[in-house]
């Protein structure tokens, strides 16, 4: 008995059914992949928080958010660079030490400027893992994880700021109620978000490797440019972003609905954007004495 072949109409129906099934399956696959990336990102933040706890235990203080450029021998060094030995990146740390001995100005010649560190990158960031050209002909590696400088860079009421040396005993609001690290992708022009060194507004490190939860945008003086002149003055609240230049001034992530934050006790929380606007500034200060209910 000879079987008839599929007619054209039957074939088109089969193709349409397969296309529909693929269309239904793709979002599920993407959700599963994002769930895996989000878990990896959470683990990175946790690893960084634990590294900082070990640093504080060894040094009796957390690393400076950013070291003044004239502070030798490691002028311009960030908290992320000083954390390298505590995340098993001794070879990059030793290279940094060697480069500082050769050139105390880190912005051009240091290899760390162009060295991606997987633990400093969120896998959900589509630009993760690479090095990028930015203004002033600089090639840089970036980070998705920033130190919390408090309300804004002018207040210096958080854990990290220029030349900070915060010990856990100074966090009188409680380590479980004080933000340590938060997510924010690098700026789309890659001028902000450097892990190895940086400068930021008025040399504060913000919004480079540090950021406030209600950060301000102050124009630079003396004819310099911040590449943020088109952005409003702020303050900028924790909200979703779309990789625009002005999103550089607030915490956000590529995860749907919110971003990861580490607390000073090492715990990592995923905070939704719907969090009350007045909670983030209270969580960001280390000794504000605020009375509030944490959102977890």
Residue frames as qw, qx, qy, qz and C-alpha x, y, z in Angstrom:
[[0.000, 0.889, 0.458, 0.000, 0.00, 0.00, 0.00],
 [0.434, 0.314, 0.003, 0.845, 1.44, 3.37, -1.02],
 [0.223, -0.704, -0.440, 0.511, 1.08, 6.22, 1.54],
 [0.291, 0.847, 0.240, 0.376, 0.26, 9.61, 0.20],
 [0.450, 0.098, -0.232, 0.857, 2.74, 12.43, 0.87],
 [0.084, -0.617, -0.448, 0.642, 1.74, 15.45, 2.91],
 [0.313, 0.790, 0.398, 0.345, -0.13, 18.04, 1.01],
 [0.307, 0.426, -0.120, 0.842, 1.16, 21.59, 0.94],
 [0.443, -0.653, -0.068, -0.611, -1.57, 22.70, 3.32],
 [0.884, -0.424, -0.189, 0.046, -0.73, 19.92, 5.80],
 [0.710, 0.123, -0.184, 0.668, 2.95, 20.81, 5.60],
 [0.033, 0.561, -0.058, 0.825, 2.20, 24.46, 6.29],
 [0.677, -0.619, -0.132, -0.376, 0.08, 23.46, 9.28],
 [0.892, -0.231, -0.203, 0.331, 2.93, 21.34, 10.70],
 [0.480, 0.313, -0.134, 0.809, 5.42, 24.19, 10.18],
 [0.256, -0.647, -0.036, -0.718, 3.04, 26.61, 11.90],
 [0.822, -0.530, -0.172, -0.116, 2.62, 24.27, 14.88],
 [0.805, -0.050, -0.180, 0.564, 6.38, 23.82, 15.22],
 [0.234, 0.484, -0.056, 0.841, 6.88, 27.59, 15.00],
 [0.509, -0.674, -0.099, -0.527, 4.28, 28.15, 17.71],
 [0.890, -0.389, -0.184, 0.150, 5.91, 25.58, 19.99],
 [0.640, 0.160, -0.144, 0.737, 9.33, 27.18, 19.49],
 [0.051, -0.612, -0.026, -0.789, 7.82, 30.60, 20.23],
 [0.704, -0.629, -0.115, -0.309, 6.40, 29.25, 23.48],
 [0.905, -0.202, -0.167, 0.336, 9.64, 27.51, 24.42],
 [0.499, 0.482, -0.147, 0.705, 12.09, 30.40, 23.82],
 [0.274, -0.735, 0.143, -0.604, 10.86, 32.64, 26.69],
 [0.887, -0.455, 0.014, -0.082, 11.11, 29.69, 29.05],
 [0.848, 0.141, -0.098, 0.502, 14.68, 28.98, 27.93],
 [0.227, 0.634, -0.136, 0.727, 15.57, 32.65, 28.34],
 [0.568, -0.695, 0.073, -0.434, 14.04, 32.69, 31.83],
 [0.949, -0.264, -0.029, 0.168, 16.05, 29.62, 32.82],
 [0.668, 0.351, -0.109, 0.647, 19.25, 31.17, 31.48],
 [0.070, -0.712, 0.122, -0.688, 18.60, 34.45, 33.31],
 [0.786, -0.584, 0.001, -0.201, 17.90, 32.52, 36.51],
 [0.904, -0.052, -0.063, 0.420, 21.32, 30.90, 36.18],
 [0.400, 0.515, -0.089, 0.753, 23.01, 34.23, 35.47],
 [0.381, -0.745, 0.028, -0.546, 21.22, 35.84, 38.40],
 [0.893, -0.443, -0.039, 0.060, 22.40, 33.06, 40.72],
 [0.763, 0.169, -0.069, 0.620, 25.98, 33.50, 39.49],
 [0.085, 0.675, -0.042, 0.732, 25.69, 37.25, 40.06],
 [0.658, -0.688, -0.018, -0.306, 24.40, 36.70, 43.59],
 [0.920, -0.225, -0.052, 0.317, 27.35, 34.42, 44.30],
 [0.523, 0.444, -0.077, 0.724, 29.77, 37.09, 43.04],
 [0.236, -0.738, 0.058, -0.630, 28.27, 39.68, 45.39],
 [0.844, -0.528, -0.022, -0.091, 28.40, 37.21, 48.28],
 [0.854, 0.062, -0.093, 0.508, 32.04, 36.38, 47.51],
 [0.263, 0.588, -0.097, 0.759, 32.92, 40.07, 47.51],
 [0.512, -0.716, 0.021, -0.474, 31.10, 40.67, 50.80],
 [0.923, -0.361, -0.030, 0.133, 32.89, 37.76, 52.47],
 [0.690, 0.309, -0.100, 0.646, 36.22, 39.00, 51.08],
 [0.028, -0.695, 0.100, -0.711, 35.58, 42.39, 52.66],
 [0.753, -0.614, 0.005, -0.237, 34.71, 40.78, 55.98],
 [0.911, -0.108, -0.045, 0.395, 38.02, 38.89, 55.88],
 [0.414, 0.549, -0.080, 0.722, 39.83, 42.10, 54.94],
 [0.351, -0.751, 0.077, -0.554, 38.33, 43.91, 57.93],
 [0.898, -0.439, -0.017, 0.015, 39.30, 41.02, 60.19],
 [0.824, 0.098, -0.033, 0.557, 42.89, 41.14, 58.95],
 [0.347, 0.396, -0.008, 0.850, 43.29, 44.94, 58.82],
 [0.155, -0.469, -0.594, 0.635, 40.81, 46.08, 61.52],
 [0.283, 0.593, 0.086, -0.749, 39.13, 48.25, 58.86],
 [0.716, 0.534, 0.447, 0.059, 37.61, 47.90, 55.44],
 [0.537, 0.072, 0.302, 0.785, 39.64, 49.14, 52.45],
 [0.083, 0.471, 0.031, -0.878, 39.34, 52.74, 51.36],
 [0.627, 0.621, 0.421, -0.209, 36.60, 53.22, 48.79],
 [0.638, 0.675, 0.000, 0.371, 39.19, 55.14, 46.77],
 [0.640, -0.454, -0.049, 0.618, 42.65, 56.24, 47.79],
 [0.108, 0.933, -0.036, -0.342, 43.65, 59.85, 47.12],
 [0.787, 0.582, -0.060, 0.195, 45.82, 60.17, 44.04],
 [0.199, 0.772, -0.455, 0.396, 48.61, 61.78, 46.06],
 [0.722, -0.505, 0.396, -0.257, 48.56, 59.06, 48.74],
 [0.504, 0.511, -0.695, -0.044, 51.59, 56.87, 48.15],
 [0.186, -0.318, 0.730, 0.576, 52.38, 54.14, 47.37],
 [0.192, 0.337, 0.891, 0.235, 48.94, 53.28, 45.98],
 [0.200, 0.374, 0.112, -0.899, 47.36, 56.54, 44.87],
 [0.539, 0.233, -0.349, -0.730, 44.07, 56.08, 43.01],
 [0.204, 0.028, -0.978, -0.032, 43.61, 52.47, 44.16],
 [0.610, -0.289, -0.204, -0.709, 40.07, 51.25, 44.73],
 [0.639, -0.297, 0.564, -0.431, 38.45, 48.96, 47.30],
 [0.945, 0.268, 0.029, -0.188, 38.09, 46.35, 44.55],
 [0.567, 0.609, -0.509, 0.222, 41.81, 46.33, 43.83],
 [0.151, -0.514, 0.691, -0.485, 42.67, 45.96, 47.51],
 [0.819, -0.097, 0.356, -0.441, 40.19, 43.06, 47.74],
 [0.688, 0.469, -0.510, -0.216, 42.04, 40.99, 45.12],
 [0.181, 0.353, -0.884, 0.246, 44.09, 38.85, 47.58],
 [0.400, 0.008, 0.705, -0.586, 40.87, 37.96, 49.41],
 [0.808, 0.367, 0.151, -0.435, 39.15, 36.57, 46.29],
 [0.799, -0.108, 0.520, 0.282, 42.15, 34.42, 45.29],
 [0.581, 0.778, 0.101, 0.214, 43.42, 36.84, 42.66],
 [0.595, -0.659, 0.162, 0.430, 46.94, 37.16, 44.04],
 [0.615, 0.123, 0.409, 0.663, 48.58, 37.28, 40.62],
 [0.156, 0.786, 0.331, 0.498, 46.60, 40.39, 39.60],
 [0.438, -0.895, -0.055, 0.055, 47.36, 42.00, 42.97],
 [0.694, -0.388, 0.271, 0.543, 51.08, 41.30, 42.63],
 [0.468, 0.430, 0.400, 0.660, 51.03, 42.80, 39.14],
 [0.104, -0.922, -0.249, -0.277, 49.33, 45.90, 40.55],
 [0.594, -0.743, 0.093, 0.294, 51.99, 46.25, 43.23],
 [0.657, -0.065, 0.378, 0.649, 54.72, 45.89, 40.60],
 [0.295, 0.657, 0.405, 0.563, 53.06, 48.43, 38.30],
 [0.280, -0.946, -0.151, -0.065, 52.72, 50.97, 41.12],
 [0.659, -0.531, 0.207, 0.490, 56.44, 50.65, 41.83],
 [0.516, 0.184, 0.446, 0.707, 57.18, 51.50, 38.19],
 [0.034, -0.384, -0.289, -0.876, 54.51, 54.20, 37.69],
 [0.001, -0.256, -0.690, 0.677, 52.61, 55.75, 40.63],
 [0.459, 0.306, 0.003, -0.834, 49.96, 57.12, 38.22],
 [0.483, 0.038, 0.875, -0.026, 47.79, 54.11, 37.35],
 [0.564, 0.560, 0.271, -0.543, 45.57, 55.43, 34.56],
 [0.553, 0.667, -0.355, -0.352, 47.66, 54.60, 31.49],
 [0.339, 0.530, -0.777, -0.030, 50.36, 52.01, 31.97],
 [0.413, -0.233, 0.793, -0.384, 48.97, 49.58, 34.57],
 [0.220, 0.002, -0.906, -0.362, 47.85, 46.20, 33.25],
 [0.074, 0.356, 0.825, -0.432, 45.03, 46.07, 35.79],
 [0.317, 0.411, 0.022, -0.854, 43.23, 48.79, 33.84],
 [0.573, 0.317, -0.502, -0.564, 42.72, 46.27, 31.05],
 [0.187, 0.109, -0.971, 0.105, 42.27, 43.08, 33.08],
 [0.664, -0.339, -0.250, -0.618, 38.71, 41.77, 33.53],
 [0.079, -0.189, 0.873, -0.442, 38.05, 40.03, 36.85],
 [0.368, -0.286, -0.793, -0.392, 35.18, 37.51, 36.56],
 [0.311, -0.469, -0.720, 0.405, 34.14, 38.00, 40.19],
 [0.039, -0.399, -0.164, 0.901, 33.62, 41.72, 39.53],
 [0.275, 0.100, -0.508, -0.810, 31.26, 41.19, 36.59],
 [0.619, 0.195, 0.550, -0.525, 27.58, 40.22, 36.54],
 [0.315, 0.041, 0.853, 0.415, 26.88, 37.57, 33.86],
 [0.297, 0.722, 0.617, -0.103, 23.55, 39.27, 33.07],
 [0.028, 0.809, -0.151, -0.568, 25.47, 42.30, 31.80],
 [0.829, 0.527, 0.183, 0.050, 25.69, 41.90, 28.00],
 [0.375, 0.831, -0.343, 0.227, 29.02, 43.76, 28.02],
 [0.725, -0.610, 0.316, -0.044, 30.45, 41.56, 30.78],
 [0.894, -0.138, 0.325, 0.275, 33.94, 40.22, 30.52],
 [0.661, 0.561, 0.161, 0.472, 35.41, 42.48, 27.89],
 [0.363, -0.451, -0.031, 0.815, 37.66, 45.51, 27.72],
 [0.306, 0.813, 0.475, 0.141, 36.41, 48.67, 26.08],
 [0.364, 0.207, 0.055, 0.907, 37.73, 51.88, 24.60],
 [0.133, -0.839, -0.487, 0.201, 36.43, 55.02, 26.22],
 [0.149, 0.982, 0.005, 0.120, 37.15, 58.75, 26.22],
 [0.184, -0.868, 0.460, 0.038, 40.73, 60.04, 26.26],
 [0.652, 0.473, -0.587, -0.079, 41.89, 56.94, 24.38],
 [0.293, -0.413, 0.775, -0.377, 41.74, 54.65, 27.40],
 [0.664, -0.002, -0.696, -0.272, 41.15, 50.91, 27.30],
 [0.316, -0.360, 0.591, -0.649, 39.46, 49.70, 30.47],
 [0.392, -0.223, -0.891, -0.045, 37.94, 46.71, 32.23],
 [0.377, -0.432, 0.020, -0.819, 34.79, 47.44, 34.22],
 [0.059, -0.095, -0.907, 0.406, 32.74, 46.21, 37.17],
 [0.379, -0.503, -0.552, -0.546, 29.04, 45.80, 37.91],
 [0.625, -0.583, -0.485, 0.187, 29.53, 46.04, 41.70],
 [0.146, 0.660, -0.145, 0.723, 29.95, 49.36, 43.49],
 [0.357, -0.199, -0.655, 0.635, 30.68, 50.28, 47.08],
 [0.188, -0.830, -0.492, -0.182, 27.94, 52.17, 48.92],
 [0.348, 0.242, -0.243, 0.873, 29.15, 55.68, 49.80],
 [0.004, 0.374, 0.591, -0.714, 25.97, 56.51, 51.73],
 [0.347, 0.735, 0.425, -0.398, 23.36, 59.06, 50.68],
 [0.596, 0.791, 0.013, 0.138, 25.58, 60.81, 48.15],
 [0.755, 0.242, -0.213, 0.571, 29.26, 61.52, 47.60],
 [0.024, 0.667, -0.186, 0.721, 29.12, 64.81, 49.51],
 [0.698, -0.597, 0.021, -0.395, 27.72, 63.30, 52.72],
 [0.377, 0.427, -0.777, 0.268, 30.37, 60.56, 53.20],
 [0.562, -0.321, 0.460, -0.608, 27.95, 58.83, 55.59],
 [0.956, 0.101, -0.167, -0.220, 28.23, 55.33, 54.13],
 [0.888, -0.333, 0.221, 0.228, 30.85, 52.63, 54.51],
 [0.689, 0.096, 0.311, 0.648, 32.98, 53.61, 51.50],
 [0.207, 0.973, 0.093, -0.039, 34.23, 57.03, 50.41],
 [0.516, 0.705, -0.324, 0.362, 37.51, 58.76, 49.54],
 [0.248, 0.451, -0.672, 0.533, 40.24, 57.55, 51.93],
 [0.755, -0.438, 0.027, -0.487, 37.69, 55.79, 54.15],
 [0.323, 0.270, -0.870, 0.258, 38.84, 53.20, 56.69],
 [0.665, -0.351, 0.023, -0.658, 35.59, 51.99, 58.21],
 [0.075, 0.154, -0.952, 0.253, 35.73, 49.35, 60.92],
 [0.390, -0.411, -0.772, -0.289, 32.72, 47.24, 61.77],
 [0.311, -0.453, -0.596, 0.585, 32.59, 48.85, 65.20],
 [0.020, 0.210, -0.037, -0.977, 31.76, 52.17, 63.48],
 [0.330, -0.235, -0.655, -0.637, 28.63, 50.72, 61.88],
 [0.137, 0.028, 0.686, -0.714, 26.40, 51.58, 64.81],
 [0.647, 0.113, -0.094, -0.748, 23.20, 51.16, 62.77],
 [0.796, -0.071, 0.581, -0.154, 24.01, 47.44, 62.73],
 [0.128, -0.340, 0.773, 0.520, 25.79, 45.41, 60.07],
 [0.243, 0.345, 0.897, 0.130, 22.54, 43.65, 59.13],
 [0.190, 0.842, 0.452, -0.224, 20.90, 47.04, 58.46],
 [0.048, -0.816, 0.263, 0.513, 23.69, 48.72, 56.48],
 [0.824, 0.562, 0.074, 0.003, 24.37, 48.40, 52.76],
 [0.588, -0.513, 0.438, 0.445, 27.88, 47.47, 51.68],
 [0.182, -0.170, 0.705, 0.664, 27.79, 46.71, 47.93],
 [0.573, 0.534, 0.404, -0.472, 25.21, 47.29, 45.20],
 [0.587, 0.250, 0.630, 0.442, 24.73, 46.51, 41.51],
 [0.324, 0.844, 0.064, -0.421, 25.06, 49.05, 38.73],
 [0.813, 0.333, 0.281, 0.386, 26.41, 48.32, 35.24],
 [0.400, -0.280, 0.164, 0.857, 29.14, 50.56, 33.82],
 [0.314, 0.672, 0.087, -0.665, 28.07, 53.66, 31.91],
 [0.807, 0.503, 0.308, 0.001, 27.35, 53.08, 28.21],
 [0.429, 0.849, -0.277, 0.131, 30.43, 55.11, 27.26],
 [0.894, -0.118, -0.284, 0.325, 32.51, 53.11, 29.80],
 [0.182, 0.649, -0.296, 0.677, 33.80, 56.29, 31.42],
 [0.457, -0.462, 0.472, -0.596, 32.36, 55.15, 34.76],
 [0.961, -0.107, 0.059, -0.249, 32.52, 51.71, 36.31],
 [0.534, 0.541, -0.613, 0.215, 36.26, 51.03, 36.38],
 [0.862, -0.463, -0.207, 0.004, 37.31, 48.51, 39.00],
 [0.782, 0.060, -0.215, 0.582, 41.07, 49.10, 39.10],
 [0.270, -0.231, -0.177, 0.918, 41.26, 52.85, 39.58],
 [0.064, 0.735, 0.577, 0.350, 39.11, 55.91, 38.92],
 [0.175, 0.121, -0.172, 0.962, 38.33, 59.46, 39.85],
 [0.124, -0.650, -0.749, 0.023, 34.63, 60.33, 39.72],
 [0.061, -0.892, -0.231, -0.384, 32.99, 63.57, 40.82],
 [0.205, -0.885, 0.289, -0.304, 35.48, 65.87, 42.54],
 [0.304, 0.471, -0.796, 0.228, 37.83, 62.92, 42.97],
 [0.608, -0.299, 0.449, -0.583, 35.30, 61.15, 45.20],
 [0.133, -0.111, 0.979, 0.104, 35.10, 57.90, 43.24],
 [0.380, 0.518, 0.716, -0.273, 31.37, 58.38, 42.60],
 [0.881, 0.031, 0.253, -0.397, 29.79, 57.30, 40.27],
 [0.410, 0.567, -0.702, -0.135, 32.79, 55.21, 39.26],
 [0.498, 0.016, -0.857, 0.129, 33.45, 52.39, 41.73],
 [0.051, -0.286, -0.682, 0.671, 31.35, 54.07, 44.46],
 [0.200, -0.414, -0.485, -0.744, 27.79, 55.38, 44.43],
 [0.203, 0.043, 0.570, -0.795, 25.21, 56.88, 46.78],
 [0.140, 0.426, 0.894, 0.023, 21.61, 55.71, 46.93],
 [0.167, 0.904, 0.368, -0.139, 20.43, 59.30, 46.37],
 [0.601, -0.135, 0.227, 0.754, 23.40, 60.44, 44.31],
 [0.153, 0.869, 0.094, -0.462, 23.84, 63.95, 42.96],
 [0.697, 0.408, 0.297, 0.510, 25.15, 65.11, 39.60],
 [0.194, -0.877, 0.007, 0.439, 27.39, 68.10, 40.09],
 [0.656, 0.732, -0.042, 0.179, 29.04, 69.73, 37.07],
 [0.765, -0.184, -0.052, 0.615, 32.84, 69.76, 37.23],
 [0.057, -0.955, 0.002, 0.290, 34.68, 73.05, 37.56],
 [0.325, -0.624, 0.502, 0.503, 37.55, 74.48, 35.59],
 [0.487, 0.543, -0.414, -0.545, 36.29, 73.56, 32.14],
 [0.124, -0.183, 0.974, 0.052, 36.52, 69.82, 32.66],
 [0.660, -0.030, -0.367, -0.654, 33.81, 67.45, 31.45],
 [0.476, -0.186, 0.778, -0.364, 32.05, 64.66, 33.31],
 [0.224, -0.013, -0.832, -0.508, 30.14, 63.35, 30.25],
 [0.118, -0.498, -0.837, 0.197, 27.05, 63.67, 32.48],
 [0.004, -0.150, -0.071, 0.986, 26.28, 67.32, 31.75],
 [0.386, -0.172, -0.517, -0.744, 23.04, 66.42, 29.97],
 [0.468, -0.367, -0.801, 0.073, 21.69, 64.65, 33.07],
 [0.373, -0.809, -0.174, -0.419, 19.53, 66.36, 35.73],
 [0.020, 0.635, -0.566, 0.526, 21.17, 67.35, 39.04],
 [0.497, -0.135, -0.839, 0.176, 19.37, 64.67, 41.04],
 [0.355, -0.406, 0.838, -0.083, 19.10, 63.21, 43.59],
 [0.585, 0.203, -0.665, -0.419, 18.82, 59.86, 41.82],
 [0.715, -0.257, 0.464, -0.454, 16.80, 57.06, 43.40],
 [0.283, -0.145, 0.941, 0.118, 17.07, 53.28, 43.07],
 [0.684, 0.464, 0.225, -0.516, 15.02, 52.43, 39.99],
 [0.828, 0.249, 0.448, 0.225, 15.16, 50.43, 36.77],
 [0.071, -0.682, 0.377, 0.623, 17.58, 51.48, 34.05],
 [0.814, 0.522, 0.249, -0.050, 17.97, 51.02, 30.32],
 [0.737, -0.082, 0.246, 0.624, 21.70, 51.57, 29.91],
 [0.239, 0.889, 0.154, 0.358, 21.37, 55.29, 29.27],
 [0.430, 0.420, -0.369, 0.709, 24.11, 57.68, 30.35],
 [0.340, -0.545, 0.221, -0.734, 22.02, 59.15, 33.19],
 [0.912, -0.295, -0.227, -0.171, 21.43, 55.63, 34.59],
 [0.599, 0.317, -0.501, 0.539, 25.08, 55.86, 35.68],
 [0.073, -0.435, 0.373, -0.816, 23.91, 57.92, 38.66],
 [0.704, -0.287, 0.291, -0.582, 21.68, 55.33, 40.32],
 [0.310, -0.208, 0.927, -0.041, 21.75, 51.68, 41.28],
 [0.811, 0.298, 0.029, -0.503, 20.07, 49.25, 38.85],
 [0.422, -0.287, 0.835, 0.202, 20.77, 45.94, 37.15],
 [0.381, 0.198, -0.660, -0.616, 20.01, 43.88, 34.07],
 [0.032, -0.206, -0.964, 0.164, 17.91, 41.52, 36.20],
 [0.278, -0.541, -0.512, -0.607, 14.13, 41.94, 35.94],
 [0.542, -0.697, -0.425, -0.199, 12.60, 43.80, 38.87],
 [0.507, -0.855, 0.109, -0.002, 15.56, 44.82, 41.00],
 [0.477, 0.651, -0.518, 0.283, 19.21, 44.35, 41.92],
 [0.821, -0.269, -0.416, 0.284, 21.46, 42.55, 44.39],
 [0.084, -0.821, 0.308, -0.474, 22.84, 44.32, 47.45],
 [0.688, -0.065, -0.616, 0.378, 25.22, 43.02, 50.11],
 [0.465, -0.852, -0.052, -0.236, 24.90, 44.03, 53.73],
 [0.062, 0.749, -0.579, 0.316, 27.80, 44.61, 56.08],
 [0.684, -0.342, 0.592, -0.255, 27.12, 41.27, 57.80],
 [0.153, -0.266, 0.883, 0.356, 27.79, 39.41, 54.52],
 [0.474, 0.451, 0.732, -0.188, 24.14, 38.70, 53.68],
 [0.023, -0.061, 0.531, 0.845, 23.00, 39.35, 50.10],
 [0.361, 0.528, 0.619, -0.456, 19.48, 40.58, 49.34],
 [0.190, 0.312, 0.610, 0.704, 17.66, 41.08, 46.05],
 [0.078, 0.486, 0.399, -0.774, 15.85, 44.39, 46.48],
 [0.327, 0.621, 0.656, 0.277, 12.88, 45.23, 44.27],
 [0.190, 0.293, 0.144, 0.926, 12.56, 48.65, 42.68],
 [0.378, -0.666, -0.437, -0.471, 9.24, 49.08, 44.46],
 [0.549, -0.323, -0.509, 0.579, 11.04, 49.45, 47.78],
 [0.131, -0.937, -0.309, 0.100, 9.91, 52.59, 49.62],
 [0.453, 0.749, -0.104, 0.471, 11.94, 55.61, 48.57],
 [0.271, -0.830, 0.313, -0.373, 12.85, 56.52, 52.14],
 [0.936, -0.319, 0.146, 0.030, 14.23, 53.07, 53.02],
 [0.819, 0.382, -0.075, 0.421, 17.31, 53.10, 50.79],
 [0.145, 0.750, -0.302, 0.570, 18.87, 56.24, 52.33],
 [0.654, -0.607, 0.294, -0.341, 18.32, 54.75, 55.78],
 [0.985, -0.039, 0.114, 0.125, 19.95, 51.48, 54.77],
 [0.667, 0.596, -0.127, 0.429, 22.90, 53.30, 53.19],
 [0.089, -0.805, 0.359, -0.464, 24.09, 55.19, 56.29],
 [0.639, 0.084, -0.707, 0.293, 26.35, 53.44, 58.77],
 [0.312, -0.249, -0.620, 0.676, 25.57, 55.53, 61.86],
 [0.157, -0.385, -0.275, -0.867, 22.44, 57.53, 61.12],
 [0.113, 0.077, 0.735, -0.664, 20.46, 56.11, 64.03],
 [0.512, -0.032, -0.316, -0.798, 17.33, 55.73, 61.89],
 [0.446, 0.065, 0.813, -0.370, 14.44, 53.58, 63.07],
 [0.596, 0.337, -0.339, -0.645, 12.89, 51.63, 60.20],
 [0.849, 0.003, 0.501, -0.169, 11.72, 48.19, 59.13],
 [0.116, -0.408, 0.745, 0.514, 14.10, 46.49, 56.66],
 [0.706, 0.307, -0.149, -0.620, 12.32, 45.23, 53.51],
 [0.559, 0.230, -0.789, -0.111, 13.14, 41.56, 54.10]]
